[in-house]
Amino acid sequence: MKKLKTFLVLVCFGCIGFGLVKLLRTAVIQEKLFSILGEDTYLAILDKVRLLGDLLGWPIHFVRALLP
């Protein structure tokens, strides 16, 4: 039962993260963040978000590469 709860919490966090990434990829939100944060801070945050996405997605890409 504890593993199920942990899995559900992870799924919820994954869904929330996916929604935030989709929201941040809209042009209007990107322009507002760029004007509020400045170029350097915005690009640094964007690089960290992309790196996090790569780190979280590597198992999926690895399995896809192994499949015929």
N, C-alpha and C positions, 0 to 999 in steps of 0.2 A: 504494500500500500504506500510505503514511503517513497519507493522508486517511482510510482505512478504520479505522486504529487510533485516530485522533483521534475519529472518529465513534463508535466503540464505547466509548471512555472517556467521552464526553459522554452517551451513552445510559445507561451504568452510573451516572454521577453523577445523572442525571435520575431513574432508578429508585430510587436510594437516597434522594434528596430527596423523591420522592413517598411512599415508605414512611414516612419520618420525619414528613411532614405528616399522613398518615393516623393515625399513632400519636399525634401530639400532639393530634389532634382528639377522642380518646377522653376521656370524662368523668373517668375515674379518673386518668389522667396529668395532665389539666389541673388537677384539684384538688391533686395532689401538688406540681406546679410552682408553683401559686399559693401554697401554704402555705410552700414552701421559699424562693422568691424574693421574696415580698412583692407587693403589688398593683401598685405603680408599675413595678417592673422587669418583672414578668410582662406587663403591658399594653404596655410599650414594645417588648418582644421580639415580642409578638403583632402589633403594628402593622408592625414591620419584616418579619416573615415574610409578612404579607399583601401588603405593598408588593412584596416580591421575587416573590411569586406573580403579581401583576399585571404586573410587568415581564417576567417570563418567558412569560406567557401572551398578551401583546398581539398577537404575530404571528398566533396561532391565531384570536383573536377578530376581527382585522382581515380575515383571509381569509374567515371565516364571514360577516362583514357584506357582503362583496363578492359572495358567491355568491347566486344567486336562490333 
